[in-house]
Amino acid sequence: MPRSSIKIAVVGDVHDLWQPIEDRLALHTLQVDLVLFVGDFGNEAIEVVEAIANLDLPKAVILGNHDAWYSAVDPYSKSPNKKQCPYDRTKEDRVQRQLDLLGESHVGYSWIDFPEFNLSVVGARPFSWGSSKWKKKFFYRDRFQVNSFAESTQRITASVSNAKHDNVIFLGHNGPSGLGEEEYSICGKDWKPIGGDYGDPDFAEAIAKTYQMGKSVPLATFGHMHHHLRLNKDRRREAIATNDMGTIFFNSALTPRIVQTNDGYYRNFSIVTLEAGQVSQISIVWLDALLKVINEDILFVAERQQKE
């Protein structure tokens, strides 16, 4: 029988801050059932991705823009990334290497069915840079034969159609558009000129089409837009948004995810609890070097839970 209560760890943007032994032990200590990774493991950081691929827990992964930091540079671009590439791209394909390492656990333009949880995890567009402009056109054309937001939406919704379960969790690197235009909005632009919706239109359209299929979307989680605002130190980015369809949108990009102090290392995970197919609570937990939870910041509690 599928479990009625599921404990999910969402790992925000890693940016090279992953300790394979300690983080694995931490996840087991937290007794999570499923781990979701929103990408940005490093600038095409093969060793980090390999460690994630070897994690012995049920998982789903999507790669972020930093995971194609050099490979996605357009041929005619003058981006410094093109000159700074630390390896010979004519001899190595590190994007494909990451995809090969992750195998079926990578859900970008794909999905994984978890019958033990009675849900499917569907990936949005992988390697997303965000915004309403179609970026990295050569990269998406050559890697995925995708040339526009409309074609991208079709790829995502095809995965939804193929997924076996009617309860769908969406996993993206960047979030969907339509969730606010302030700099502190969950996908808001926090660099000059400040403000504007930097969400992905294809992601938003795919979610809308999923509703039309009669499927439920309790959670859409992602990262990319860090919680710490670049030009405003007085507040943080909103991490939670909701809509009328009952979907909880969660930005997990609390960076850095591992910090070092005189007392040792501290690491964070986001914990999402599902009860009967719906999100009941979302929190961010910090663990110390002994893997003891030293702080829990509760970001969301379902109304029914509050009444209880």
matplotlib code that plots the C-alpha trace (Angstrom):
import matplotlib.pyplot as plt

x = [0.0, 1.3, 2.3, -0.1, 2.7, 5.8, 8.9, 10.7, 14.1, 14.6, 18.2, 18.6, 21.3, 24.5, 27.2, 29.9, 28.8, 28.0, 29.9, 29.0, 29.5, 28.1, 25.2, 24.2, 24.3, 22.3, 19.6, 19.4, 19.3, 16.4, 14.7, 13.5, 11.6, 12.6, 15.2, 14.7, 17.7, 17.0, 20.4, 23.3, 25.8, 28.7, 30.2, 29.8, 31.0, 31.3, 32.5, 29.6, 27.1, 28.7, 28.3, 24.6, 24.1, 25.5, 23.2, 21.4, 17.9, 15.0, 15.7, 14.9, 17.3, 17.2, 20.3, 20.6, 22.2, 25.6, 25.6, 26.0, 28.0, 30.5, 28.7, 25.6, 27.5, 26.1, 28.7, 28.6, 28.5, 31.3, 30.5, 33.5, 32.4, 33.6, 37.1, 37.2, 36.2, 38.8, 38.8, 38.7, 35.1, 36.1, 37.4, 35.0, 31.2, 30.7, 27.0, 26.5, 28.7, 26.5, 23.4, 25.0, 25.9, 22.4, 20.6, 16.9, 17.2, 17.5, 13.9, 14.5, 12.0, 11.3, 9.6, 9.9, 7.0, 7.1, 4.4, 5.3, 4.3, 1.5, 3.0, 5.2, 7.9, 8.0, 10.9, 10.5, 13.1, 16.6, 19.5, 17.1, 18.6, 15.1, 13.2, 10.5, 13.2, 14.1, 17.8, 20.6, 18.8, 21.6, 22.1, 18.4, 18.2, 21.3, 20.7, 17.0, 15.6, 13.6, 13.4, 10.8, 8.8, 5.9, 8.0, 9.4, 5.9, 5.1, 8.1, 7.1, 3.4, 4.4, 6.1, 3.0, 0.9, 3.3, 3.5, 1.5, 0.2, -2.4, -0.5, 2.3, 5.2, 7.0, 10.8, 12.5, 15.7, 14.0, 10.4, 7.3, 6.2, 3.1, 4.2, 5.0, 7.0, 8.6, 12.3, 11.4, 8.8, 9.5, 10.9, 11.4, 14.4, 16.7, 19.3, 19.2, 16.8, 15.1, 11.8, 10.1, 8.9, 11.9, 9.9, 9.8, 6.7, 6.9, 6.9, 3.8, 2.0, 2.9, 1.4, -1.8, -2.1, -1.5, -4.6, -6.5, -5.6, -7.3, -4.1, -3.3, -0.1, 0.4, 4.0, 6.2, 9.7, 12.8, 15.7, 17.9, 16.7, 18.6, 16.8, 19.4, 18.5, 21.5, 20.6, 18.4, 19.9, 16.8, 14.6, 14.7, 13.1, 9.7, 10.1, 6.5, 3.6, 0.2, -2.5, -6.3, -5.6, -4.0, -0.4, 2.3, 5.3, 8.5, 11.9, 14.6, 17.6, 18.9, 22.6, 25.2, 23.7, 26.8, 28.5, 31.6, 32.0, 34.4, 32.1, 32.3, 30.1, 26.3, 24.2, 20.6, 17.9, 14.4, 11.8, 8.4, 5.8, 2.9, -0.1, -2.7, -1.2, -1.2, 1.6, 1.1, 4.3, 7.5, 10.5, 14.2, 16.3, 19.9, 22.1, 25.4, 28.5, 27.0, 24.0, 21.7, 18.9, 19.8, 17.2, 14.0, 12.3, 8.8, 7.7, 4.3, 1.7, -1.6, -4.7, -6.1, -2.8, -3.2, -6.7, -5.5]
y = [0.0, 3.5, 5.5, 8.2, 10.3, 11.1, 13.0, 14.7, 16.5, 19.2, 20.1, 23.7, 25.0, 23.1, 25.2, 22.7, 22.5, 18.8, 16.4, 12.9, 11.1, 13.7, 14.7, 11.0, 10.4, 13.5, 12.5, 9.0, 10.7, 12.8, 9.6, 11.1, 8.9, 10.9, 13.4, 16.1, 18.0, 21.3, 21.5, 23.9, 21.4, 23.5, 24.8, 21.4, 19.7, 16.1, 14.8, 16.4, 15.0, 11.6, 11.7, 12.6, 9.8, 7.3, 8.5, 5.4, 6.9, 7.4, 10.6, 12.8, 15.4, 18.3, 20.0, 23.8, 26.6, 26.2, 22.6, 23.7, 26.9, 26.5, 24.1, 26.3, 29.3, 30.2, 29.8, 33.5, 34.8, 36.9, 35.6, 35.3, 31.7, 30.8, 31.9, 30.6, 27.0, 24.9, 22.0, 21.3, 21.2, 19.5, 16.5, 16.4, 16.7, 17.3, 18.0, 14.5, 13.1, 14.4, 13.1, 9.7, 9.6, 10.5, 8.2, 7.8, 9.9, 13.0, 14.2, 17.2, 16.7, 13.3, 11.8, 9.1, 7.1, 6.3, 3.7, 3.3, 7.0, 7.0, 10.0, 10.9, 13.5, 15.4, 17.6, 21.0, 22.4, 21.4, 23.9, 26.9, 30.4, 31.9, 34.8, 35.3, 35.3, 32.1, 31.8, 29.4, 28.6, 26.6, 24.5, 23.5, 23.0, 20.7, 18.9, 18.5, 19.5, 22.2, 25.6, 27.6, 27.9, 26.2, 23.2, 23.1, 23.0, 20.1, 18.1, 18.7, 17.9, 14.7, 13.6, 14.4, 12.3, 9.4, 9.5, 6.7, 8.6, 11.4, 13.1, 15.0, 16.8, 19.2, 19.6, 22.5, 24.5, 27.9, 28.3, 29.0, 32.5, 34.1, 34.2, 37.9, 40.7, 42.2, 41.8, 39.7, 37.5, 33.8, 34.2, 38.0, 39.7, 41.2, 42.9, 46.1, 47.1, 45.7, 43.9, 41.7, 38.2, 35.9, 32.7, 30.2, 30.6, 27.0, 25.7, 27.7, 26.6, 22.9, 23.1, 24.7, 21.8, 19.3, 20.6, 20.3, 16.6, 16.2, 15.6, 17.0, 19.1, 19.4, 20.7, 22.5, 23.0, 24.7, 27.0, 29.3, 32.5, 32.6, 33.6, 36.4, 39.4, 40.9, 44.6, 44.5, 43.2, 44.2, 41.3, 37.9, 36.4, 34.9, 31.1, 30.0, 30.8, 29.2, 29.3, 28.6, 25.0, 24.1, 23.9, 24.9, 26.5, 26.3, 27.9, 25.9, 28.0, 29.0, 29.5, 28.7, 25.3, 24.5, 27.1, 26.8, 28.6, 28.2, 25.5, 23.4, 22.8, 23.4, 22.2, 22.9, 20.8, 21.7, 19.2, 18.9, 16.6, 15.3, 13.9, 12.1, 13.6, 17.2, 19.3, 19.6, 21.4, 22.9, 23.8, 24.4, 22.5, 23.1, 20.3, 20.6, 18.5, 15.8, 15.7, 17.0, 19.4, 22.7, 24.9, 24.5, 27.4, 26.4, 28.2, 26.7, 24.8, 23.7, 25.2, 21.8, 21.3, 24.7, 23.9, 20.6]
z = [0.0, -0.8, 2.2, 3.4, 5.0, 3.0, 4.2, 1.3, 1.5, -1.1, -1.6, -2.8, -5.1, -4.1, -5.7, -4.8, -1.1, -0.9, 1.5, 0.3, 3.6, 5.9, 3.7, 3.1, 6.9, 7.5, 5.1, 6.7, 10.2, 9.1, 7.9, 4.6, 2.1, -1.0, -2.0, -4.7, -6.1, -7.9, -9.6, -9.8, -8.3, -9.5, -12.8, -14.6, -11.4, -12.4, -9.0, -7.1, -9.6, -9.3, -5.6, -6.0, -8.5, -5.9, -3.1, -1.8, -1.3, -3.7, -5.6, -8.5, -9.9, -12.4, -13.7, -13.5, -15.5, -13.7, -14.7, -18.3, -17.4, -20.3, -22.6, -23.1, -24.3, -27.7, -30.5, -31.4, -27.8, -26.2, -22.8, -20.5, -19.7, -23.2, -22.5, -18.9, -19.7, -17.9, -20.3, -24.0, -25.1, -28.4, -26.4, -23.4, -23.1, -19.4, -19.8, -21.3, -18.7, -15.9, -17.7, -18.1, -14.4, -13.3, -15.7, -15.0, -11.8, -14.0, -14.7, -16.9, -19.7, -18.1, -15.1, -12.4, -11.0, -7.3, -6.8, -3.1, -2.7, -5.2, -7.0, -10.0, -10.1, -13.4, -14.5, -16.1, -18.6, -17.5, -17.3, -17.1, -16.9, -16.2, -17.7, -20.4, -23.1, -24.9, -24.0, -25.0, -28.3, -29.8, -26.6, -26.5, -30.2, -30.3, -27.0, -26.9, -30.4, -28.6, -30.2, -28.3, -25.1, -26.9, -27.8, -24.3, -22.9, -25.1, -23.9, -20.2, -20.7, -22.7, -19.5, -17.5, -19.9, -19.6, -15.8, -14.2, -11.2, -11.0, -8.1, -9.7, -8.0, -10.4, -10.1, -11.8, -11.5, -12.0, -11.0, -13.2, -14.2, -12.8, -9.1, -8.7, -10.1, -7.0, -6.4, -3.3, -5.2, -5.3, -8.8, -8.9, -10.5, -7.8, -9.9, -11.9, -13.2, -10.2, -10.4, -12.9, -13.1, -14.0, -13.9, -16.8, -19.0, -20.3, -16.8, -15.9, -19.0, -18.4, -14.9, -16.3, -18.8, -16.1, -14.3, -17.5, -17.6, -14.3, -12.4, -9.0, -8.4, -4.6, -5.0, -7.5, -6.1, -7.6, -6.8, -8.9, -7.4, -4.1, -0.8, -0.1, -2.2, -4.1, -3.6, -0.5, 2.8, 4.8, 3.7, 2.1, -1.0, -0.5, -0.5, -0.7, -3.0, -3.6, -6.1, -6.3, -7.5, -4.2, -5.5, -3.1, -4.9, -3.0, -3.7, -1.9, -2.8, 0.6, 0.0, 1.1, 2.1, 4.2, 6.4, 8.5, 11.9, 14.8, 16.0, 12.8, 9.8, 9.6, 6.8, 5.7, 4.1, 3.2, 4.5, 2.9, 4.5, 2.4, 4.1, 2.0, -1.2, 0.0, 1.5, 5.3, 6.2, 4.8, 6.9, 6.6, 9.1, 10.1, 11.4, 13.2, 12.8, 14.9, 12.6, 15.3, 14.2, 15.9, 14.2, 12.3, 10.4, 9.6, 6.4, 5.7, 7.6, 6.0, 7.4, 8.5, 10.4, 12.1, 13.2, 14.8]

ax = plt.figure().add_subplot(projection="3d")
ax.plot(x, y, z, "-o")
ax.set_aspect("equal")
plt.show()
